[in-house]
Amino acid sequence: MASYSQIIGDLENIFASSEWVSNDIQAYPSNIAPTSNRPNEYVIIEVLPAQELNIQYGDEKQVAGLIILQIYTPVNTGTRRIYEISDLLDDVLNKKVIGDSIQTSASSLDVKGNDLDDPSLFRADYVLRFSSY
């Protein structure tokens, strides 16, 4: 089983890869939001380990949870860009093996609407389940 820090490290490495960087969309960890020189669109990475399961035989453990990517785009531009960014996220995350031990499932998208904290931004949550073996 990967440690919690390895799970987040492997996920953050995806957003440092040339495959993602070429999309020109900044990705930030959940406790670091852009404040000055904020890009027009960006994603916030959030990992929520939700359960620890013992595998039937042996002492190996499995951690399961959610990966949530909060997608932010400017308001009054429609939802098309949200869906385009979701497609780009699918290319690097949907049903993939990440690092040595993380398996992701199919994604879903939850369009939230205008952000409560910053009314100049529109938000959607891209969500997928993961298991770490």
Secondary structure, DSSP 8 states (H G I E B T S, - for coil): ---HHHHHHHHHHHHHSHHHHTT--EEEETT----SS--SSEEEEEEEEEEEEE-SSSS-EEEEEEEEEEEEEETTS-SHHHHHHHHHHHHHHTT-EETTTEEEEEEEEEEEEE-SS-TTEEEEEEEEEEEE-
